[in-house]
């Protein structure tokens, strides 16, 4: 990640969000509820019952005050102090029981929704083509798969049902107050317009600030992932101070937007409390005069004071949840933006089924560019027959690795054709195409699994095949030296293994998958001479009865190739075996004599 100050970070962030997009996100969030509609409706029924109990309790106290404490109306059965007390207790117990049921139902439904959403996000990321991944930071994808999904957790497990509960409670309170006394109700709500005007003023600022926060979280996640991967390099070249300075800029930017968010949030709940207390004060001032004049009962005033307290509780909850709702909707926009990459996703099952290819590969006048401007390959044509070994040599940037990426179907060419078994690779199922091609890279990636799991990578390969692959790749000796042998745990990225050991494991991985085509991309560049002897034997085992494509700097790796393709600035300048090129060639011969390939 480049050094970036906070101002430039925020300049790259776009604050404009169309209303239509917000409606679309809300609709899609609601549609996620459909498979769990029974649980949600049951939870909603529990909420209505709890609200009903909450509305009934002040009215019971109003009856007690006006009918039994001040008027001394004769008591009988349930219509008595004892009866009202029992009824009040029953409502409290009733409300508590249904409240517990509601929480359990909505949490279960919410967690199921989030589990499915996480699966969709992960599945989408797996199917994203390299062209998309090349332009998207890993930090952004990690944030969408973790932070953004987690932001929706509270929305589904708490906020939605709380919002439903609060809205219906407010409607119920207003209705009850209007039934009791219309004039007192109007007095009670005289400050509500001012309160909503205040909340509206904060709404836009909170939403915009949340988008800045999400953007910066993605940048920080990407920065952390990049630095953890390159920590050894940073320490070797004493880059700690510079990287710390870069991180400080991002961290300070995030601190500023979160501090501003806390500052704005600090107004919401206290503001609701202030408006509530002002309303109660106005209500008491107005009511006491009416009580003195005999036009208002004490119980009604008490009930109104209680209803006002209840009215502002959901208002306060809505104020508290507002920031969570804004955060969730920002996260929803980002998640749906990722899930909407349907046109870009790879369809591994589309095309001609080809369980096994024979390994005949042909490039016919292939032109390719990554950015639609600078051609990486220019009119490249060659044929590699079944069982042949072809080596590609050339200066850095000549297009060698690009050829490998194209054969695996990771990118589509702009001109020409790439044929395998005489069939255009664009017409072959990508799953079948990649099942027949095994790639061994210079930088071996190992997962935090066992050695065996890193070789198989899927459950289709049985333990016997894995053991045979370990033997064929000459990795058996060092694998057997570990206490766990094939089940020995591998640390993150294989950091506890030597470069040679990691490379031999990658060879075992390639052999275990039994491909028709083996691709070695600089696979021997960082190997010591002793390990190279084992690797040469492993390569010979891998290439037996298979087509092999090799990109290598070491002459020992490519000397025996059936065909050596020499590339220069994206064009093939020479082609032949080692002897032919040393006798008749110019580029290759000069490279060998100058020690570039040796």
C-alpha positions as CSV (number, residue, x, y, z in Angstrom):
1,X,0.0,0.0,0.0
2,X,1.3,3.4,-0.9
3,X,1.8,6.1,1.6
4,X,-1.4,8.1,1.8
5,X,-2.5,10.9,4.0
6,X,-6.0,11.2,5.4
7,X,-7.2,13.9,3.1
8,X,-6.3,11.9,0.0
9,X,-8.0,8.8,1.5
10,X,-11.2,10.8,2.0
11,X,-11.0,12.3,-1.5
12,X,-11.3,8.8,-3.0
13,X,-14.4,8.2,-1.0
14,X,-17.7,9.1,-2.8
15,X,-20.4,10.3,-0.4
16,X,-23.3,10.4,-2.9
17,X,-25.9,7.6,-2.5
18,X,-29.0,7.5,-4.6
19,X,-32.3,7.1,-2.9
20,X,-33.2,4.4,-5.4
21,X,-30.2,2.4,-4.3
22,X,-31.2,2.7,-0.6
23,X,-34.7,1.5,-1.4
24,X,-33.3,-1.4,-3.3
25,X,-31.0,-2.4,-0.4
26,X,-33.9,-2.2,2.0
27,X,-36.1,-4.3,-0.2
28,X,-33.3,-7.0,-0.5
29,X,-32.7,-7.0,3.2
30,X,-36.5,-7.6,3.7
31,X,-36.5,-10.4,1.1
32,X,-33.8,-12.2,3.1
33,X,-36.5,-12.6,5.8
34,X,-38.9,-14.6,3.6
35,X,-37.5,-18.1,4.4
36,X,-37.8,-17.4,8.1
37,X,-41.2,-15.7,7.9
38,X,-42.9,-18.1,10.5
39,X,-40.4,-17.3,13.2
40,X,-40.5,-13.6,12.5
41,X,-44.3,-13.5,12.5
42,X,-44.3,-15.4,15.8
43,X,-41.8,-13.0,17.2
44,X,-43.9,-10.0,16.0
45,X,-47.0,-11.5,17.7
46,X,-45.0,-11.8,20.9
47,X,-44.0,-8.1,20.5
48,X,-47.7,-7.0,20.1
49,X,-48.7,-9.0,23.2
50,X,-45.8,-7.4,25.2
51,X,-46.8,-3.9,23.9
52,X,-50.4,-4.6,24.9
53,X,-49.3,-5.4,28.4
54,X,-47.2,-2.3,28.6
55,X,-50.1,-0.1,27.5
56,X,-52.5,-1.8,30.0
57,X,-50.3,-1.2,33.1
58,X,-50.7,2.6,33.3
59,X,-54.4,2.3,32.8
60,X,-54.7,-0.2,35.7
61,X,-52.8,2.3,37.9
62,X,-55.2,5.1,36.7
63,X,-58.2,3.0,37.8
64,X,-56.6,2.3,41.2
65,X,-55.9,6.1,41.8
66,X,-59.2,7.5,40.5
67,X,-61.6,4.8,41.5
68,X,-60.2,3.4,44.7
69,X,-57.8,5.9,46.3
70,X,-59.6,9.2,45.6
71,X,-63.2,8.3,44.8
72,X,-63.6,5.2,47.1
73,X,-65.9,3.4,44.6
74,X,-67.1,0.1,46.1
75,X,-64.8,-2.8,45.2
76,X,-66.0,-6.1,43.9
77,X,-64.1,-9.2,42.5
78,X,-61.5,-8.2,40.0
79,X,-62.6,-4.6,40.2
80,X,-60.8,-4.0,43.5
81,X,-57.4,-3.1,44.8
82,X,-56.5,-6.8,45.3
83,X,-57.9,-7.7,41.8
84,X,-56.0,-4.9,40.1
85,X,-52.8,-5.9,41.9
86,X,-53.2,-9.5,40.7
87,X,-54.0,-8.3,37.2
88,X,-50.9,-6.1,37.2
89,X,-48.7,-9.0,38.4
90,X,-50.2,-11.2,35.7
91,X,-49.4,-8.6,33.0
92,X,-45.8,-8.3,34.2
93,X,-45.3,-12.1,34.2
94,X,-47.1,-12.3,30.8
95,X,-45.0,-9.6,29.3
96,X,-41.7,-11.2,30.6
97,X,-42.5,-14.6,29.2
98,X,-43.5,-13.4,25.8
99,X,-40.5,-11.0,25.8
100,X,-38.1,-14.0,26.3
101,X,-39.9,-15.9,23.5
102,X,-39.6,-13.0,21.1
103,X,-35.9,-12.6,21.7
104,X,-35.2,-16.3,21.1
105,X,-37.3,-16.4,18.0
106,X,-35.8,-13.3,16.3
107,X,-32.2,-14.2,17.3
108,X,-32.6,-17.7,15.8
109,X,-34.0,-16.3,12.5
110,X,-31.4,-13.5,12.4
111,X,-28.4,-15.9,12.9
112,X,-29.8,-18.2,10.2
113,X,-30.0,-15.3,7.8
114,X,-26.5,-14.2,8.5
115,X,-25.1,-17.7,8.2
116,X,-26.6,-17.9,4.7
117,X,-25.4,-14.4,3.8
118,X,-21.8,-15.2,4.9
119,X,-22.0,-18.3,2.7
120,X,-23.1,-16.2,-0.3
121,X,-20.4,-13.7,0.2
122,X,-17.7,-16.3,0.5
123,X,-19.0,-18.3,-2.5
124,X,-19.0,-15.0,-4.5
125,X,-15.4,-14.2,-3.6
126,X,-14.4,-17.7,-4.6
127,X,-15.9,-17.2,-8.1
128,X,-14.5,-13.7,-8.7
129,X,-12.2,-13.8,-11.7
130,X,-8.6,-12.7,-11.4
131,X,-9.3,-9.6,-13.5
132,X,-11.7,-8.4,-10.8
133,X,-9.4,-9.4,-7.9
134,X,-6.4,-7.6,-9.6
135,X,-8.3,-4.3,-9.2
136,X,-9.8,-4.9,-5.8
137,X,-7.9,-4.6,-2.5
138,X,-8.0,-7.7,-0.3
139,X,-8.8,-5.4,2.6
140,X,-12.0,-4.3,1.0
141,X,-13.1,-7.9,0.4
142,X,-12.2,-9.0,3.9
143,X,-14.1,-6.0,5.4
144,X,-17.2,-7.0,3.4
145,X,-17.0,-10.6,4.4
146,X,-16.4,-9.9,8.1
147,X,-17.1,-6.3,9.4
148,X,-20.0,-5.6,7.0
149,X,-21.8,-8.9,7.6
150,X,-21.3,-8.5,11.4
151,X,-22.8,-5.0,11.1
152,X,-26.0,-6.6,9.8
153,X,-26.0,-9.0,12.7
154,X,-27.5,-6.5,15.2
155,X,-29.9,-5.3,12.5
156,X,-31.5,-8.7,12.1
157,X,-31.2,-9.9,15.7
158,X,-32.3,-6.7,17.5
159,X,-32.9,-3.6,15.5
160,X,-35.6,-4.7,13.1
161,X,-37.7,-6.2,15.9
162,X,-37.0,-3.4,18.2
163,X,-38.1,-1.0,15.5
164,X,-41.3,-2.9,15.0
165,X,-41.9,-3.0,18.7
166,X,-41.2,0.8,19.1
167,X,-43.4,1.8,16.2
168,X,-46.4,-0.2,17.4
169,X,-45.8,1.0,21.0
170,X,-45.8,4.6,19.9
171,X,-49.0,4.0,18.0
172,X,-50.6,2.3,21.0
173,X,-49.5,5.0,23.4
174,X,-50.8,7.8,21.2
175,X,-54.1,6.0,20.8
176,X,-54.5,5.4,24.5
177,X,-53.7,9.0,25.3
178,X,-56.2,10.3,22.7
179,X,-58.9,8.1,24.2
180,X,-58.2,9.4,27.7
181,X,-57.9,13.1,26.9
182,X,-57.4,14.8,23.5
183,X,-56.3,18.2,24.8
184,X,-53.8,16.7,27.2
185,X,-52.4,14.6,24.3
186,X,-51.9,17.7,22.2
187,X,-50.1,19.5,25.1
188,X,-47.9,16.4,25.6
189,X,-46.7,16.4,22.0
190,X,-46.0,20.1,21.7
191,X,-42.2,19.5,21.8
192,X,-42.2,16.5,19.4
193,X,-41.8,18.6,16.1
194,X,-38.7,20.3,17.6
195,X,-37.3,16.9,18.6
196,X,-37.8,15.4,15.1
197,X,-36.3,18.4,13.5
198,X,-33.2,18.0,15.6
199,X,-32.8,14.3,14.8
200,X,-33.3,15.0,11.0
201,X,-30.5,17.5,11.1
202,X,-28.1,14.8,12.4
203,X,-29.3,12.1,10.0
204,X,-27.4,13.1,6.9
205,X,-24.1,13.7,8.8
206,X,-24.3,10.3,10.5
207,X,-24.9,8.5,7.2
208,X,-22.0,10.2,5.4
209,X,-19.6,9.7,8.3
210,X,-20.4,6.0,8.4
211,X,-19.5,5.6,4.8
212,X,-16.1,7.2,5.6
213,X,-15.6,4.8,8.5
214,X,-16.4,1.7,6.3
215,X,-14.0,2.9,3.6
216,X,-11.2,3.5,6.1
217,X,-11.7,0.1,7.8
218,X,-11.2,-1.5,4.5
219,X,-8.0,0.4,3.9
220,X,-6.7,-0.5,7.4
221,X,-7.6,-4.2,6.9
222,X,-5.7,-4.3,3.6
223,X,-2.7,-2.5,5.1
224,X,-2.5,-4.9,7.9
225,X,-2.8,-8.0,5.7
226,X,-0.2,-6.6,3.3
227,X,2.3,-5.8,6.1
228,X,1.8,-9.2,7.9
229,X,2.6,-10.9,4.6
230,X,5.7,-8.8,3.9
231,X,6.9,-8.5,7.5
232,X,10.1,-10.3,6.8
233,X,10.9,-8.0,3.9
234,X,10.1,-4.9,6.0
235,X,12.5,-6.1,8.8
236,X,15.3,-7.0,6.3
237,X,15.2,-3.5,4.8
238,X,14.5,-1.6,8.1
239,X,11.2,-0.3,6.8
240,X,9.4,-0.4,10.2
241,X,9.5,3.4,10.7
242,X,8.1,4.2,7.2
243,X,5.3,1.6,7.5
244,X,4.5,2.8,11.0
245,X,4.2,6.3,9.6
246,X,1.9,5.1,6.8
247,X,-0.3,3.3,9.3
248,X,-0.4,6.3,11.6
249,X,-1.9,8.3,8.7
250,X,-4.7,5.8,8.2
251,X,-5.2,5.3,11.9
252,X,-5.4,9.0,12.5
253,X,-8.0,9.3,9.7
254,X,-10.1,6.6,11.2
255,X,-9.7,8.2,14.7
256,X,-11.0,11.5,13.4
257,X,-14.2,10.0,11.7
258,X,-14.9,7.7,14.7
259,X,-14.5,10.6,17.1
260,X,-16.8,12.7,15.1
261,X,-19.3,9.8,15.1
262,X,-19.1,9.5,18.9
263,X,-19.6,13.3,19.2
264,X,-22.8,13.1,17.1
265,X,-24.1,10.0,18.8
266,X,-23.6,11.8,22.2
267,X,-26.4,14.2,21.2
268,X,-29.1,11.6,20.3
269,X,-30.0,9.9,23.6
270,X,-29.4,12.9,25.9
271,X,-31.6,15.0,23.5
272,X,-34.4,12.5,23.8
273,X,-34.1,12.6,27.6
274,X,-34.2,16.4,27.6
275,X,-37.3,16.6,25.4
276,X,-39.0,14.0,27.6
277,X,-38.3,15.9,30.8
278,X,-39.5,19.1,29.2
279,X,-42.7,17.4,28.1
280,X,-43.3,16.0,31.6
281,X,-42.7,19.4,33.1
282,X,-45.2,21.1,30.6
283,X,-47.7,18.3,31.3
284,X,-47.5,18.7,35.1
285,X,-47.7,22.5,34.8
286,X,-50.8,22.3,32.6
287,X,-52.4,19.4,34.5
288,X,-52.1,20.7,38.1
289,X,-54.1,23.8,37.2
290,X,-56.8,21.5,35.7
291,X,-56.8,19.2,38.7
292,X,-57.2,22.3,41.0
293,X,-60.2,23.3,38.9
294,X,-61.7,19.9,39.1
295,X,-61.6,19.3,35.3
296,X,-58.9,16.6,35.4
297,X,-58.5,13.5,37.5
298,X,-55.2,12.8,39.2
299,X,-55.1,9.2,37.8
300,X,-55.4,10.5,34.2
301,X,-52.5,12.9,34.8
302,X,-50.4,10.0,36.3
303,X,-51.3,7.8,33.4
304,X,-50.3,10.5,31.0
305,X,-47.0,11.0,32.8
306,X,-46.3,7.3,32.6
307,X,-47.3,7.1,28.9
308,X,-45.0,10.1,28.1
309,X,-42.2,8.1,29.8
310,X,-43.1,5.1,27.7
311,X,-43.4,7.2,24.6
312,X,-39.9,8.6,24.9
313,X,-38.4,5.2,25.6
314,X,-38.9,4.0,22.1
315,X,-38.0,7.4,20.8
316,X,-34.7,7.1,22.7
317,X,-34.3,3.5,21.4
318,X,-34.8,4.7,17.9
319,X,-32.2,7.4,18.4
320,X,-29.8,4.7,19.8
321,X,-30.6,2.3,16.9
322,X,-30.4,5.0,14.3
323,X,-26.6,4.8,14.1
324,X,-26.8,1.0,14.0
325,X,-29.3,1.2,11.2
326,X,-27.2,3.6,9.2
327,X,-24.1,1.4,9.7
328,X,-26.1,-1.7,8.6
329,X,-27.5,0.0,5.5
330,X,-24.0,1.2,4.5
331,X,-22.8,-2.4,5.0
332,X,-25.7,-3.8,3.1
333,X,-24.9,-1.5,0.1
334,X,-21.3,-2.8,0.1
335,X,-22.3,-6.5,0.4
336,X,-24.9,-6.3,-2.3
337,X,-22.4,-4.5,-4.5
338,X,-20.2,-7.6,-4.2
339,X,-23.1,-10.1,-4.6
340,X,-24.2,-8.2,-7.7
341,X,-21.0,-9.1,-9.6
342,X,-23.0,-11.9,-11.3
343,X,-21.9,-11.0,-14.8
344,X,-18.3,-11.1,-13.7
345,X,-18.5,-14.4,-11.8
346,X,-17.0,-17.4,-13.3
347,X,-19.4,-20.2,-14.2
348,X,-17.3,-23.3,-13.6
349,X,-20.0,-25.6,-15.1
350,X,-20.7,-23.7,-18.3
351,X,-19.2,-25.2,-21.5
352,X,-18.2,-28.5,-23.0
353,X,-17.5,-31.2,-20.5
354,X,-14.0,-32.7,-20.9
355,X,-13.1,-35.1,-18.1
356,X,-9.6,-35.7,-19.5
357,X,-7.6,-33.8,-22.1
358,X,-4.7,-35.3,-24.0
359,X,-2.5,-32.3,-23.5
360,X,-2.2,-30.9,-27.0
361,X,-2.0,-27.1,-26.7
362,X,-2.0,-24.6,-29.5
363,X,-1.8,-20.8,-29.4
364,X,-3.1,-19.2,-32.7
365,X,-2.2,-15.6,-33.2
366,X,-2.9,-14.6,-29.6
367,X,-3.1,-11.0,-28.6
368,X,-3.6,-10.1,-24.9
369,X,-3.6,-7.0,-22.7
370,X,-4.6,-6.5,-19.0
371,X,-5.8,-2.9,-19.4
372,X,-7.1,-2.8,-23.0
373,X,-4.2,-0.5,-23.9
374,X,-0.7,-2.1,-23.6
375,X,-0.3,-5.4,-25.4
376,X,1.4,-8.0,-23.3
377,X,1.3,-10.7,-25.9
378,X,1.5,-9.8,-29.6
379,X,0.5,-12.3,-32.3
380,X,1.8,-15.4,-30.3
381,X,1.5,-18.8,-32.0
382,X,3.0,-22.1,-31.0
383,X,2.0,-25.8,-30.6
384,X,2.9,-28.2,-27.8
385,X,2.1,-31.8,-28.5
386,X,0.9,-34.4,-26.0
387,X,3.8,-35.5,-23.7
388,X,6.2,-32.8,-24.8
389,X,8.0,-30.4,-22.5
390,X,8.0,-26.8,-23.6
391,X,10.1,-24.1,-21.9
392,X,9.5,-20.3,-22.1
393,X,12.4,-18.0,-21.6
394,X,12.8,-14.2,-21.9
395,X,13.5,-11.1,-20.0
396,X,11.2,-9.9,-17.2
397,X,7.9,-8.6,-18.7
398,X,8.3,-10.6,-21.9
399,X,4.9,-12.4,-21.3
400,X,6.0,-15.8,-20.0
401,X,3.7,-15.9,-16.9
402,X,0.9,-14.4,-18.8
403,X,0.9,-17.4,-21.1
404,X,0.5,-19.7,-18.1
405,X,-2.4,-17.6,-16.8
406,X,-4.2,-17.7,-20.1
407,X,-3.9,-21.5,-20.4
408,X,-5.6,-21.9,-17.1
409,X,-8.5,-19.7,-18.3
410,X,-7.9,-17.0,-15.7
411,X,-8.2,-14.2,-18.4
412,X,-9.8,-14.0,-21.8
413,X,-7.7,-13.0,-24.8
414,X,-8.7,-10.1,-27.0
415,X,-7.6,-11.7,-30.3
416,X,-6.8,-15.2,-31.6
417,X,-7.5,-18.6,-30.1
418,X,-6.1,-20.9,-27.5
419,X,-6.9,-24.6,-28.2
420,X,-6.6,-27.7,-26.1
421,X,-7.5,-31.0,-27.8
422,X,-8.5,-28.7,-30.7
423,X,-11.2,-27.0,-28.6
424,X,-11.2,-23.3,-27.7
425,X,-10.6,-23.1,-24.0
426,X,-13.4,-20.5,-23.7
427,X,-15.8,-23.4,-24.7
428,X,-14.5,-25.9,-22.1
429,X,-16.0,-26.1,-18.6
430,X,-13.5,-24.2,-16.4
431,X,-13.8,-26.8,-13.7
432,X,-12.7,-29.5,-16.2
433,X,-10.0,-27.3,-17.7
434,X,-8.4,-26.5,-14.4
435,X,-8.8,-30.1,-13.2
436,X,-6.5,-31.1,-16.1
437,X,-3.9,-28.4,-15.4
438,X,-1.7,-28.3,-12.3
439,X,0.4,-25.1,-11.7
440,X,3.5,-25.0,-9.5
441,X,4.5,-21.4,-8.7
442,X,7.8,-19.9,-7.4
443,X,6.1,-18.6,-4.3
444,X,4.3,-21.6,-2.8
445,X,1.2,-20.9,-0.9
446,X,0.4,-23.2,2.0
447,X,-2.7,-23.1,4.2
448,X,-2.8,-23.5,8.0
449,X,-3.7,-27.2,7.6
450,X,-1.8,-30.5,7.8
451,X,0.7,-31.4,5.1
452,X,-1.8,-34.0,3.7
453,X,-4.6,-31.4,3.5
454,X,-2.2,-29.0,1.7
455,X,-1.5,-31.7,-0.9
456,X,-5.1,-32.7,-1.5
457,X,-6.9,-29.4,-1.1
458,X,-10.2,-31.3,-1.5
459,X,-11.8,-34.5,-0.2
460,X,-11.8,-36.3,-3.6
461,X,-8.1,-37.5,-3.2
462,X,-7.7,-40.5,-1.0
463,X,-4.8,-41.0,1.5
464,X,-3.1,-43.6,-0.7
465,X,-2.8,-41.2,-3.6
466,X,-1.4,-38.6,-1.3
467,X,1.3,-41.0,0.0
468,X,2.2,-41.9,-3.6
469,X,2.5,-38.3,-4.5
470,X,4.8,-37.6,-1.6
471,X,7.0,-40.4,-2.7
472,X,7.0,-39.4,-6.4
473,X,7.9,-35.8,-5.5
474,X,10.8,-36.9,-3.3
475,X,9.2,-35.2,-0.3
476,X,8.9,-38.4,1.7
477,X,12.2,-38.1,3.5
478,X,11.5,-34.8,5.2
479,X,7.7,-35.5,5.7
480,X,8.5,-38.7,7.5
481,X,11.0,-36.8,9.8
482,X,8.1,-34.8,11.3
483,X,6.4,-36.2,14.4
484,X,3.0,-36.1,12.7
485,X,4.3,-37.2,9.4
486,X,1.7,-36.5,6.7
487,X,-0.6,-35.1,9.4
488,X,2.0,-32.6,10.6
489,X,0.4,-29.2,11.1
490,X,1.6,-26.5,8.7
491,X,1.9,-23.0,10.2
492,X,0.5,-20.0,8.3
493,X,1.9,-19.8,4.7
494,X,4.3,-22.6,5.7
495,X,6.7,-20.3,7.5
496,X,8.3,-23.1,9.5
497,X,9.3,-25.0,6.4
498,X,12.2,-24.3,4.1
499,X,11.7,-23.0,0.6
500,X,12.7,-26.4,-0.8
501,X,10.3,-28.3,1.5
502,X,7.5,-26.0,0.5
503,X,8.3,-26.5,-3.2
504,X,8.4,-30.3,-2.9
505,X,5.0,-30.2,-1.2
506,X,3.7,-28.2,-4.1
507,X,5.1,-30.8,-6.5
508,X,3.3,-33.5,-4.4
509,X,0.1,-31.5,-4.7
510,X,0.4,-31.3,-8.5
511,X,1.1,-35.0,-8.8
512,X,-1.7,-36.0,-6.5
513,X,-4.3,-34.3,-8.8
514,X,-3.1,-36.3,-11.7
515,X,-3.3,-33.5,-14.4
516,X,-2.7,-33.9,-18.1
517,X,-0.7,-30.6,-18.2
518,X,2.0,-29.6,-15.7
519,X,3.0,-25.9,-15.4
520,X,6.1,-24.9,-13.6
521,X,6.4,-21.1,-13.2
522,X,9.9,-20.2,-11.9
523,X,9.5,-23.3,-9.6
524,X,13.3,-23.7,-9.1
525,X,14.3,-20.0,-8.8
526,X,14.9,-20.0,-5.0
527,X,16.2,-23.5,-4.4
528,X,19.7,-24.6,-3.3
529,X,21.7,-27.0,-5.4
530,X,21.1,-30.0,-3.2
531,X,17.4,-29.5,-3.2
532,X,17.5,-28.8,-7.0
533,X,18.7,-32.4,-7.6
534,X,15.5,-33.7,-5.8
535,X,13.4,-31.2,-7.7
536,X,14.8,-32.3,-11.1
537,X,13.9,-35.8,-10.2
538,X,10.4,-34.7,-9.1
539,X,10.0,-32.7,-12.3
540,X,10.9,-35.8,-14.3
541,X,8.3,-37.8,-12.5
542,X,5.6,-35.1,-13.0
543,X,6.4,-34.7,-16.7
544,X,6.3,-38.4,-17.4
545,X,3.4,-39.0,-20.0
546,X,2.2,-35.5,-19.5
547,X,2.6,-32.2,-21.3
548,X,4.9,-29.9,-19.3
549,X,5.2,-26.1,-19.6
550,X,8.2,-24.6,-17.8
551,X,9.2,-21.1,-17.1
552,X,12.7,-21.1,-15.6
553,X,15.9,-19.1,-15.2
554,X,18.1,-22.2,-14.7
555,X,19.5,-23.8,-17.8
556,X,19.5,-27.2,-16.1
557,X,15.7,-27.0,-15.9
558,X,15.1,-26.3,-19.6
559,X,18.1,-27.9,-21.4
560,X,16.2,-31.1,-22.0
561,X,12.9,-29.4,-23.1
562,X,11.5,-30.6,-26.5
563,X,10.8,-27.0,-27.4
564,X,12.1,-23.7,-26.0
565,X,10.1,-20.6,-26.8
566,X,12.0,-17.4,-26.6
567,X,9.9,-14.3,-25.9
568,X,10.9,-10.6,-26.2
569,X,8.4,-7.8,-25.4
570,X,5.4,-10.1,-26.0
571,X,6.5,-11.6,-29.3
572,X,8.1,-15.0,-30.1
573,X,11.5,-14.3,-31.5
574,X,12.9,-17.9,-31.5
575,X,11.7,-21.4,-31.1
576,X,13.5,-24.8,-31.0
577,X,15.3,-27.2,-28.7
578,X,18.5,-26.3,-26.9
579,X,20.9,-27.6,-29.5
580,X,19.0,-26.0,-32.4
581,X,18.9,-22.6,-30.7
582,X,22.6,-22.7,-29.6
583,X,23.5,-23.5,-33.2
584,X,21.1,-21.2,-35.1
585,X,19.6,-18.9,-32.6
586,X,20.7,-15.5,-31.4
587,X,18.6,-14.3,-28.4
588,X,18.7,-17.6,-26.6
589,X,22.4,-18.2,-27.3
590,X,23.3,-14.7,-26.0
591,X,21.2,-15.4,-22.9
592,X,23.0,-18.6,-22.2
593,X,26.4,-17.1,-22.8
594,X,25.7,-14.1,-20.6
595,X,24.5,-16.4,-17.9
596,X,20.9,-15.0,-17.8
597,X,19.3,-18.4,-18.0
598,X,22.1,-20.3,-16.3
